[in-house]
Amino acid sequence: MEQTIPVLTPGATYRLSCWMRTDNQSMSLGVKNHGAVQSSTGKTGTGNTWTKHTHTFTMGAAATSATVY
């Protein structure tokens, strides 16, 4: 799943957070198309539990939107 977030501030740092039900699988939370190198944070859950994921990124100098996934 992806979503483009418009109207972000160039050069600003943002933190993404979400809860994922991982069911013993690896999941990632990341950002792309934000004027900097695509990046993500991965995590593997244990059992059928909800796991909080957090990922911090900095916008490129001229970028005003980002795609999160």
DOKE-506007 format. One record per atom (N, C-alpha, C, O): residue number from 0; residue in three letters; atom name; x negated, y, z. Coordinates in nm, 3 decimals, always signed. Each point is the difference from the previous one (the first is absolute). Last residue first. Layout:
// DOKE-506007
(NUM,ALA,CA,(X,Y,Z))
...
END
This chain:
// DOKE-506007
(68,TYR,N,(-0.511,+0.410,+0.211))
(68,TYR,CA,(+0.042,-0.137,-0.028))
(68,TYR,C,(-0.030,-0.088,+0.118))
(68,TYR,O,(+0.028,-0.120,-0.004))
(67,VAL,N,(+0.002,+0.679,-0.205))
(67,VAL,CA,(-0.031,-0.094,+0.109))
(67,VAL,C,(+0.056,-0.136,-0.037))
(67,VAL,O,(+0.101,-0.011,-0.070))
(66,THR,N,(-0.261,+0.488,-0.193))
(66,THR,CA,(+0.083,-0.119,-0.007))
(66,THR,C,(-0.043,-0.093,+0.111))
(66,THR,O,(-0.116,-0.039,+0.008))
(65,ALA,N,(+0.091,+0.607,-0.074))
(65,ALA,CA,(-0.069,-0.127,+0.019))
(65,ALA,C,(+0.101,-0.113,-0.015))
(65,ALA,O,(+0.119,+0.019,+0.028))
(64,SER,N,(-0.216,+0.566,-0.122))
(64,SER,CA,(+0.090,-0.114,+0.022))
(64,SER,C,(-0.086,-0.125,+0.015))
(64,SER,O,(-0.118,-0.001,-0.036))
(63,THR,N,(-0.074,+0.426,-0.053))
(63,THR,CA,(+0.116,+0.045,+0.080))
(63,THR,C,(+0.104,-0.111,+0.018))
(63,THR,O,(+0.107,+0.024,+0.055))
(62,ALA,N,(-0.680,+0.093,-0.194))
(62,ALA,CA,(+0.118,-0.088,-0.004))
(62,ALA,C,(+0.111,+0.054,+0.091))
(62,ALA,O,(-0.025,+0.054,+0.108))
(61,ALA,N,(-0.444,+0.110,-0.181))
(61,ALA,CA,(+0.102,+0.059,-0.086))
(61,ALA,C,(+0.131,-0.080,-0.001))
(61,ALA,O,(+0.094,+0.038,-0.069))
(60,ALA,N,(-0.485,-0.164,+0.339))
(60,ALA,CA,(+0.000,+0.147,+0.005))
(60,ALA,C,(+0.111,+0.065,-0.082))
(60,ALA,O,(+0.043,+0.110,+0.033))
(59,GLY,N,(+0.030,-0.607,+0.171))
(59,GLY,CA,(-0.102,+0.063,-0.082))
(59,GLY,C,(+0.019,+0.152,+0.000))
(59,GLY,O,(+0.104,+0.050,+0.040))
(58,MET,N,(+0.066,-0.346,+0.383))
(58,MET,CA,(+0.036,+0.039,-0.136))
(58,MET,C,(-0.120,+0.059,-0.072))
(58,MET,O,(-0.089,+0.058,+0.062))
(57,THR,N,(+0.077,-0.428,+0.341))
(57,THR,CA,(-0.015,+0.143,-0.026))
(57,THR,C,(+0.030,+0.028,-0.146))
(57,THR,O,(-0.050,-0.069,-0.089))
(56,PHE,N,(+0.198,-0.337,+0.484))
(56,PHE,CA,(-0.064,+0.038,-0.127))
(56,PHE,C,(-0.007,+0.150,-0.012))
(56,PHE,O,(+0.076,+0.072,+0.065))
(55,THR,N,(+0.054,-0.540,+0.283))
(55,THR,CA,(-0.028,+0.143,-0.010))
(55,THR,C,(-0.071,+0.028,-0.133))
(55,THR,O,(-0.088,-0.075,-0.041))
(54,HIS,N,(+0.429,-0.326,+0.281))
(54,HIS,CA,(-0.107,+0.029,-0.098))
(54,HIS,C,(-0.014,+0.151,-0.012))
(54,HIS,O,(+0.099,+0.071,-0.020))
(53,THR,N,(+0.156,-0.513,+0.322))
(53,THR,CA,(-0.029,+0.142,-0.010))
(53,THR,C,(-0.116,+0.019,-0.097))
(53,THR,O,(-0.098,-0.075,+0.003))
(52,HIS,N,(+0.496,-0.316,+0.189))
(52,HIS,CA,(-0.113,+0.031,-0.087))
(52,HIS,C,(-0.016,+0.152,-0.002))
(52,HIS,O,(+0.099,+0.073,-0.006))
(51,LYS,N,(+0.158,-0.480,+0.332))
(51,LYS,CA,(-0.012,+0.139,-0.041))
(51,LYS,C,(-0.128,+0.018,-0.081))
(51,LYS,O,(-0.108,-0.045,+0.040))
(50,THR,N,(+0.440,-0.400,+0.024))
(50,THR,CA,(-0.133,+0.054,+0.024))
(50,THR,C,(-0.005,+0.144,-0.049))
(50,THR,O,(+0.043,+0.029,-0.111))
(49,TRP,N,(+0.322,-0.466,+0.258))
(49,TRP,CA,(-0.018,+0.129,-0.067))
(49,TRP,C,(-0.134,+0.056,+0.042))
(49,TRP,O,(-0.037,-0.005,+0.118))
(48,THR,N,(+0.156,-0.537,-0.138))
(48,THR,CA,(+0.006,+0.122,+0.079))
(48,THR,C,(-0.015,+0.123,-0.088))
(48,THR,O,(-0.048,-0.007,-0.113))
(47,ASN,N,(+0.035,-0.525,+0.095))
(47,ASN,CA,(+0.106,+0.079,-0.063))
(47,ASN,C,(+0.021,+0.129,+0.080))
(47,ASN,O,(+0.109,+0.026,+0.050))
(46,GLY,N,(-0.595,-0.274,-0.057))
(46,GLY,CA,(+0.137,-0.043,+0.022))
(46,GLY,C,(+0.099,+0.088,-0.074))
(46,GLY,O,(-0.037,+0.071,-0.094))
(45,THR,N,(-0.389,+0.166,+0.102))
(45,THR,CA,(+0.003,-0.132,+0.062))
(45,THR,C,(+0.144,-0.035,+0.030))
(45,THR,O,(+0.072,+0.075,+0.066))
(44,GLY,N,(-0.346,+0.267,-0.451))
(44,GLY,CA,(+0.084,-0.018,+0.117))
(44,GLY,C,(-0.011,-0.140,+0.056))
(44,GLY,O,(-0.056,-0.089,-0.063))
(43,THR,N,(-0.292,+0.421,-0.222))
(43,THR,CA,(+0.070,-0.128,-0.005))
(43,THR,C,(+0.078,-0.017,+0.130))
(43,THR,O,(-0.056,+0.013,+0.109))
(42,LYS,N,(-0.147,+0.428,-0.424))
(42,LYS,CA,(+0.018,-0.064,+0.131))
(42,LYS,C,(+0.071,-0.132,-0.022))
(42,LYS,O,(+0.085,-0.011,-0.089))
(41,GLY,N,(-0.347,+0.479,-0.183))
(41,GLY,CA,(+0.068,-0.129,+0.004))
(41,GLY,C,(+0.008,-0.056,+0.140))
(41,GLY,O,(-0.080,+0.034,+0.087))
(40,THR,N,(+0.023,+0.459,-0.382))
(40,THR,CA,(-0.033,-0.068,+0.124))
(40,THR,C,(+0.080,-0.129,+0.003))
(40,THR,O,(+0.121,+0.002,-0.020))
(39,SER,N,(-0.308,+0.369,-0.391))
(39,SER,CA,(+0.106,-0.072,+0.070))
(39,SER,C,(-0.056,-0.064,+0.127))
(39,SER,O,(-0.122,-0.013,+0.016))
(38,SER,N,(+0.028,+0.390,-0.481))
(38,SER,CA,(-0.043,-0.068,+0.123))
(38,SER,C,(+0.118,-0.070,+0.066))
(38,SER,O,(+0.115,+0.038,-0.020))
(37,GLN,N,(-0.329,+0.261,-0.451))
(37,GLN,CA,(+0.108,-0.082,+0.055))
(37,GLN,C,(-0.050,-0.074,+0.123))
(37,GLN,O,(-0.112,-0.051,+0.000))
(36,VAL,N,(-0.117,+0.514,-0.145))
(36,VAL,CA,(-0.010,-0.144,-0.024))
(36,VAL,C,(+0.118,-0.073,+0.066))
(36,VAL,O,(+0.032,+0.026,+0.116))
(35,ALA,N,(+0.071,+0.473,-0.245))
(35,ALA,CA,(-0.118,-0.060,+0.063))
(35,ALA,C,(+0.003,-0.149,-0.029))
(35,ALA,O,(+0.089,-0.048,-0.070))
(34,GLY,N,(+0.268,+0.341,-0.058))
(34,GLY,CA,(-0.117,+0.082,-0.030))
(34,GLY,C,(-0.127,-0.048,+0.066))
(34,GLY,O,(-0.101,+0.071,-0.001))
(33,HIS,N,(+0.536,-0.291,+0.006))
(33,HIS,CA,(-0.001,+0.115,+0.090))
(33,HIS,C,(-0.126,+0.086,-0.016))
(33,HIS,O,(-0.036,+0.077,+0.089))
(32,ASN,N,(+0.211,-0.535,-0.263))
(32,ASN,CA,(+0.044,+0.117,-0.077))
(32,ASN,C,(+0.007,+0.125,+0.087))
(32,ASN,O,(+0.092,+0.080,-0.013))
(31,LYS,N,(-0.068,-0.508,+0.306))
(31,LYS,CA,(-0.069,+0.020,-0.128))
(31,LYS,C,(+0.056,+0.124,-0.066))
(31,LYS,O,(+0.099,+0.057,+0.046))
(30,VAL,N,(-0.098,-0.380,+0.456))
(30,VAL,CA,(+0.034,+0.122,-0.074))
(30,VAL,C,(-0.084,+0.005,-0.128))
(30,VAL,O,(-0.116,-0.041,-0.002))
(29,GLY,N,(+0.306,-0.356,+0.409))
(29,GLY,CA,(-0.102,+0.080,-0.065))
(29,GLY,C,(+0.055,+0.119,-0.075))
(29,GLY,O,(+0.120,+0.026,+0.000))
(28,LEU,N,(-0.064,-0.517,+0.317))
(28,LEU,CA,(+0.063,+0.130,-0.010))
(28,LEU,C,(-0.105,+0.091,-0.059))
(28,LEU,O,(-0.112,+0.008,+0.052))
(27,SER,N,(+0.202,-0.583,-0.014))
(27,SER,CA,(-0.082,+0.121,-0.003))
(27,SER,C,(+0.088,+0.123,-0.013))
(27,SER,O,(+0.111,-0.005,-0.052))
(26,MET,N,(-0.122,-0.564,+0.218))
(26,MET,CA,(+0.073,+0.112,-0.057))
(26,MET,C,(-0.094,+0.119,-0.003))
(26,MET,O,(-0.095,+0.007,+0.078))
(25,SER,N,(+0.103,-0.590,+0.003))
(25,SER,CA,(-0.071,+0.127,-0.005))
(25,SER,C,(+0.088,+0.104,-0.067))
(25,SER,O,(+0.070,-0.029,-0.097))
(24,GLN,N,(+0.137,-0.397,+0.381))
(24,GLN,CA,(-0.057,+0.039,-0.130))
(24,GLN,C,(-0.078,+0.131,+0.015))
(24,GLN,O,(+0.020,+0.075,+0.095))
(23,ASN,N,(+0.270,-0.319,+0.238))
(23,ASN,CA,(-0.131,-0.064,-0.019))
(23,ASN,C,(-0.065,+0.033,-0.135))
(23,ASN,O,(-0.088,-0.074,-0.044))
(22,ASP,N,(+0.500,+0.297,+0.170))
(22,ASP,CA,(+0.020,-0.145,-0.010))
(22,ASP,C,(-0.128,-0.075,-0.036))
(22,ASP,O,(-0.002,-0.081,-0.093))
(21,THR,N,(+0.131,+0.583,+0.146))
(21,THR,CA,(-0.103,-0.062,-0.082))
(21,THR,C,(+0.014,-0.151,-0.016))
(21,THR,O,(-0.052,-0.055,-0.097))
(20,ARG,N,(+0.324,+0.542,+0.181))
(20,ARG,CA,(+0.012,-0.137,+0.049))
(20,ARG,C,(-0.087,-0.087,-0.090))
(20,ARG,O,(+0.031,-0.019,-0.117))
(19,MET,N,(-0.086,+0.561,+0.235))
(19,MET,CA,(+0.021,-0.105,-0.099))
(19,MET,C,(+0.017,-0.134,+0.070))
(19,MET,O,(-0.070,-0.029,+0.097))
(18,TRP,N,(+0.067,+0.612,-0.021))
(18,TRP,CA,(+0.010,-0.132,+0.063))
(18,TRP,C,(+0.030,-0.100,-0.110))
(18,TRP,O,(+0.088,+0.022,-0.083))
(17,CYS,N,(-0.357,+0.480,+0.064))
(17,CYS,CA,(+0.121,-0.078,-0.027))
(17,CYS,C,(-0.006,-0.129,+0.079))
(17,CYS,O,(-0.106,-0.042,+0.047))
(16,SER,N,(-0.165,+0.557,-0.176))
(16,SER,CA,(+0.028,-0.107,+0.097))
(16,SER,C,(+0.126,-0.072,-0.042))
(16,SER,O,(+0.094,+0.062,-0.051))
(15,LEU,N,(-0.503,+0.327,-0.122))
(15,LEU,CA,(+0.117,-0.082,-0.032))
(15,LEU,C,(+0.017,-0.103,+0.111))
(15,LEU,O,(-0.099,-0.055,+0.048))
(14,ARG,N,(-0.157,+0.560,-0.081))
(14,ARG,CA,(+0.001,-0.136,+0.056))
(14,ARG,C,(+0.132,-0.067,-0.039))
(14,ARG,O,(+0.108,+0.052,+0.027))
(13,TYR,N,(-0.452,+0.382,-0.223))
(13,TYR,CA,(+0.131,-0.052,+0.039))
(13,TYR,C,(-0.016,-0.140,+0.057))
(13,TYR,O,(-0.096,-0.070,-0.031))
(12,THR,N,(-0.194,+0.561,-0.117))
(12,THR,CA,(-0.006,-0.139,+0.042))
(12,THR,C,(+0.136,-0.042,+0.053))
(12,THR,O,(+0.063,+0.072,+0.077))
(11,ALA,N,(-0.224,+0.329,-0.459))
(11,ALA,CA,(+0.052,-0.035,+0.133))
(11,ALA,C,(-0.014,-0.150,+0.027))
(11,ALA,O,(-0.003,-0.081,-0.093))
(10,GLY,N,(-0.107,+0.321,-0.329))
(10,GLY,CA,(-0.104,-0.003,+0.101))
(10,GLY,C,(+0.046,-0.039,+0.140))
(10,GLY,O,(-0.083,-0.018,+0.089))
(9,PRO,N,(+0.460,+0.198,-0.410))
(9,PRO,CA,(-0.133,-0.042,-0.046))
(9,PRO,C,(-0.101,+0.007,+0.114))
(9,PRO,O,(-0.002,+0.097,+0.076))
(8,THR,N,(+0.530,-0.181,+0.007))
(8,THR,CA,(-0.098,+0.108,-0.001))
(8,THR,C,(-0.137,-0.052,-0.046))
(8,THR,O,(-0.052,-0.095,+0.058))
(7,LEU,N,(+0.569,-0.081,-0.199))
(7,LEU,CA,(-0.101,-0.016,+0.103))
(7,LEU,C,(-0.105,+0.110,-0.017))
(7,LEU,O,(-0.010,+0.060,-0.107))
(6,VAL,N,(+0.443,-0.191,-0.158))
(6,VAL,CA,(-0.019,+0.119,+0.082))
(6,VAL,C,(-0.091,-0.026,+0.122))
(6,VAL,O,(+0.037,+0.030,+0.113))
(5,PRO,N,(+0.189,-0.469,-0.323))
(5,PRO,CA,(-0.036,+0.129,-0.059))
(5,PRO,C,(-0.029,+0.106,+0.107))
(5,PRO,O,(+0.025,-0.022,+0.119))
(4,ILE,N,(-0.040,-0.541,-0.168))
(4,ILE,CA,(+0.031,+0.106,+0.095))
(4,ILE,C,(-0.045,+0.133,-0.061))
(4,ILE,O,(-0.119,+0.021,-0.019))
(3,THR,N,(+0.255,-0.547,-0.165))
(3,THR,CA,(-0.080,+0.121,-0.018))
(3,THR,C,(+0.051,+0.107,+0.096))
(3,THR,O,(+0.120,+0.028,+0.007))
(2,GLN,N,(-0.112,-0.590,+0.016))
(2,GLN,CA,(+0.079,+0.123,+0.003))
(2,GLN,C,(-0.095,+0.118,-0.016))
(2,GLN,O,(-0.104,+0.007,+0.066))
(1,GLU,N,(+0.149,-0.603,-0.104))
(1,GLU,CA,(-0.074,+0.126,-0.008))
(1,GLU,C,(+0.096,+0.117,+0.009))
(1,GLU,O,(+0.117,-0.011,-0.036))
(0,MET,N,(-0.169,-0.570,+0.114))
(0,MET,CA,(+0.084,+0.115,+0.000))
(0,MET,C,(-0.090,+0.123,+0.000))
(0,MET,O,(-0.101,+0.004,+0.071))
END
